[in-house]
């Protein structure tokens, strides 16, 4: 039996984590009793090497979440091409030679979960937030030939400020994706500051958050007749892709 039976999630404030529950249940279903999945809740990414120190031969794979998807890259031996282009890693495979290889499965999970909802008028997207997850979303949109702009509180190239969003922009950009943590449990009364009154049934609102299942962002969209989707299926798809990578 493969001695590499340890897996884990690297992040900060991750007690709510989807991954540990998902993989623990998966190991049980597959009868992989010795397999273990840990949460590595660290205050600084610099602590990452100490997690594997003396024990790297027991680890087969790690997931990476906020806020370390970009900063973890400097510790890796190799980065797969999609992850390199995205500039963010959410899956690490540890080889038999204890080499760390970085992958991104977020873009795959997002693309597969949004594709069935797309209509012909969905040609342009607004991405709320500019972190590691938003980079994976942007990459997937590019693959699907959907134009996009980021929305942020700071002005930069290919970005709108939240305060710039108006009726004309929302008519043109009919996909809106929340890649910020705004609205996550327990702060369920919070929502990104966009002009919801300009939304219509032409819009598709996608929230990477899955807890709560219907955020205020999605709720406001639904009130205006928009199609809505949360991030649960994306998480499940990216987790399965991680499992595939670790076992390949």
N, C-alpha and C positions, 0 to 999 in steps of 0.2 A: 504493500500500500504506500502511496505517495506520502512522505513525511511532512509535506507542506499542507498543513491542515488549518492554518490560521489566516483570517481575513480581517479587514477592519475599515473603519471610516475615519478619515482625518478631517477635522474641522474645529470650529469654535462655537460654544453654546449649542451643542448638538444633542442634548438629552431627548429632544422631540423626534430624533432621526427616524426616517422611513427605513433606511438601509438595514439596520441591525435586525429589526423585526422581520423584514422581508426575507433576508438570507437565513436567519435562524429557522424560520418556518420552512424555507426551501430545503435546508439540510435535513430537517426532520422528515419531510415528505420523501426525500431521496434516500433515506436510511443512512445518512452520513453522520453517524453519532459523534465521532471524535471531532468533527469540524466545528470551529468556533469563529464567531464574528464579534469584534470588539469596537467600541467607540473610543477613539483617541481624541479627547477634547483638550486641545492645547492652546495656551494663550498667545504663543508666538510660533511661527513656522520653524524657527531655529531649533525647536525641540524635536522636530521630525526625525533627524538621524538617530536620536537616542531610543526611539520606539523600536527600531529594528536592530539596534546594537546587541551583539551576542546571540540574537534570535532570528536573524534574517533567513536562515535555512528552514525555519518553521513556517514562514509566511509565503503565501502564493499570490495574494493580491490585496490591493487597497482601493477604496473609493475616496474621492476628495471632494469636499464641499466648501461652502463659504467660510472663511474668506481666503482660502489657500489654493484655489484652482490655478492661479497665475504664479504665485510666489514659490510653489513647490517645484516648479520646473527646473530651477537651478540645482536641485539635488538628484536629478535623473540622469541616467547614462545615455538614454536615447529617447527621442520623441517621434511617434508615428506621424506621417505627413499631414493628416487632417488636423490633429492636435497642434502641430507646429503652425499651420496656417491660421487656426483659430486663436492661438496664443493662450490656450487654457487647457488644463488636464483634469479630468474627473475620475480616471481609472489608471491604476498603476499595476503592471504585471511584474512579478519578481521571478526571474528565470532560474534555472538550475545552477547557473553560475553566479547567482545573487546580483544580477544586473537589474536595474530598475528601468522599465520601459513605460513611457507615458502615452495614454490614449485619450480621446474624447468621445464619449458615447452619448453626451447630452444632445448633440446636433441630430444624431440618428433618432433618438427618442422623440425629440420635438417634431422632426419632419414627418415621421411615420404617424404621429398622433394628430397632426393638424391637416395633413393631406386630404383625408376624407371630407373635411368641412369646407374646403376651398371651392368657391364658385368663380365664374368667369370675370366678375367685376372686382374680385379681390386681387388687385394688381400692385398695391402699395401698402407698406406696413410701417407703423410706428413702434419702435422698441423702447419701452420705458426702462431706464437704467442703463448703466455702462460697464457693469462688472463682468466676471468670467462667464456667467450663464448667458448674458446678452450677446457675447461674442459668438457663442455656439449657435444661438438663434439666428444671428445675422448670417453666419456661414450657411445654415440650412436654407434660409430665404434666398441666398445667392444661388444655391444649388437648384432651387425651384424657380429661379428667374423672377423673383418678386423684389421690386425695388423697396428700399427701406431707409428710414432715418431714425437716429437715436433721439430720445428726449431726455434732457438732463437739466440740472440746475446751473450747470456751467456751460458757457458757449464754447463751441469748438467746431471743427470741420464736420460736415454731414450730421449736424445736430440742430434740433429746435430746443429752445428753452420752454419749460412748462408754461411760462407766461405768454409765449408767442402763439400757443395753440388757439385757433379760432375756427369759425364755421367753415371757411374755405378749405383749410388744412384737413379738417375732419371729414369733409366731403370727398376729398381726394385720397386720403389714407384710410381705407376701410377695414384694415386689420390692425388691431392694437394689442400688443403683447406686454404684459407686466412681468419684467424680470427683476423687480425690486422686492425686498422683503415686506413692503408696506401692506398691512392687512393680515399678516400672519397671526395665528393664535399666539398670545391672548389679545393682541391689539386689533380685534375684529371690527372695530368701528372706524379704523383708518382706511384710507384709499388714496391712490395717486391723485394728485390735483390736476385733473383734466376737465374740460367743459363737457360734462356728461349730457347736458341738455341738447347738444348737437348730434348725438348718436341717433342712429335709425336702424331699421331692419336690414340695411345693407351692410352693417358692421358685423365683424367677428371679433369677439374679445377673448383672449387666451391669457390665463394667469398661471404662471409657473408654480404658484402656491397651491397646496392640496389640503392644508389644514388652516382654516375651515374649508370644507368642500365647495362652498359658495361664498367667496369673499365679497366685501362691499363693492369692489370694482366690478365683479361679475354681476352682482345683483343690480347695480345701476344700469349696466348694459342690457340686462334682461328686461328691465322695466321699459326700455326704449325699443324692444323687439329684436335686439341683436342676438346672434348665435353666440353661446358662451361655452367655454371649456376650461377645466382646471388642469393642474399639472400631474395628476396621479398616473395617468396612462404613460405619460412621458417618462416618469420615474421608473415605472415597471419595465418599460421597453429598454431604457438605458441600463437598468440593473441586469436584465437578461443578456444584453450585449456584453456587459462586464464579465458575467459568468462564462460566456462563450470565449472571450479573450483569455481569461485565466486558465481555461481548460484546453486551449488550442496548442 
